[in-house]
Amino acid sequence: MDGEDYARSPQKNVFGDPLIGCSVAPMTGFYRDGCCHTGPEDRGLHTVCARMDDAFLAFSKAQGNDLSTPRPEFGFPGLKAGDFWCLCAGRWDEARQAGFAPQLKLAATNQVTLALIPLSVLEPYAVDK
């Protein structure tokens, strides 16, 4: 199964329910399909649907991953506070441990995230309890 077929196959959220969309404005997801789908090509596990805030964006930029500067050559609009985006699970957890974790839309967070981060750690950051 190639990446596109994998992304279109049914994937579940952290509650075991069908994965819902994270954002189409801006268009997010490893496959740029609006969902935090994952597949074999997604080595970063872009599976955590997070609402951006200024503190996280500054933290990410300081770590070498500038998500706020537009990169039109890659079709990337740059993110601002309030935007939802499929983050790498490891980056979100790194930000959490440093005190900069953004809030999460758990119904749009892929269940494969649970292999790295327990639901009990994710739940306090939920915007969709």
N, C-alpha and C positions, 0 to 999 in steps of 0.2 A: 504494500500500500504506500503510495507516495504521500508527501506532506499535505497536499490539497485534499486528497481523499481522507486522510487521517483527521484533518481539521473539520471536515464535514461529517465525520462519524459522530454519533451521539457521545458527548462527554458530560460528566456530572460535576456539580459544584461540591463544596465541602460538606454539604448536608446530605449528599447522595441524590439530589434532585437534578433535573436537567439544567445545564449551565445556561444562564441568561447572558445577554449582551452587557458589555462593560461601557463602551462608548463608540459612537460613529462620528462625533464631532468634538474632538478630533478622532479620526479613525485609528483605532488601536488594535492590538493583538499581534502576535508574532506573524500571523498570516494576513494581517491587516483586513480582518473580517469583522471587526467590532467586538469580538469575544476573546477571552483568555484561553483559547484553544492551544494545545501543545501537540507536538509530534516529535519524531526522531531527530529532525533538524534543529529543534529548539533546545540547544544545549544550555541556555541560560534559564530555562523554565520561566518564561514570561506568563505566569499563571495567577498572579495576585492582582485583583482589580482594586486599585487604590485611588483615592481622591487627593489630588495634588494640593499641597499647601506651600507657602513661601519657605517655611523652615526646612521641609524635606527637599525642595528644589535647590536650596542653597547647599544643603548637606550633600546631595548627589553631585552637584557641580564641583564641590570641594574634593569629592572622591574621584573626580575625573570623568564623570558621566553627566555632561551638561544637557539637561532635558528642557531648559527654558529658552535656549537660543534657536530661532528658526533656522532650518537647513533646507531651503527650497530645492537644492540640487538632489536631495533625497526624498522630497515630498513630505518633509517633516515641518509642521507649522510652529514648533516650539510650544511648550506647555506653560500654563499659568495656573495659579491657585483656583481650585474649583473644578478643573478638568479631571476626568477619570482616565486612567491609563493602566495597561497591563504591565506590571513591573516584574522583574526577575524576583523570584521568591527569596533567593539569597540576599539580594540588595535590600529588600524590604526588611528582612530579619536583621541585617547589619544596621540599618537605620533605627530599628526598634531598640537594639542593644545600646545604641548611642543616644537614645532619647529623642529621635527625630522621625519616628514612624508615622506615615500618613494613615488616615482612616481608610477602612476597607468596605467594599460592597461584596459581602460574603456569598450572596446568591450568584455572583458573577466571577467568583474565585474558584479556579479549577481544583478538583479534589486531589490531583497529584501533588498539590502544595503540601498536603498532610504528610507526605513522606519526609518532608524537611521541617515542617512547623506544625505542632499540634493545634487542633481546633481551640483548645483552652487558651492558647497564646493569642490566636487570631481574634477570638470573640470580643475581648474588651475594646477592640478598634473598629468594630462593626458600625456602619451607618444604617444598616438595614436589619436591625434586630427584630 
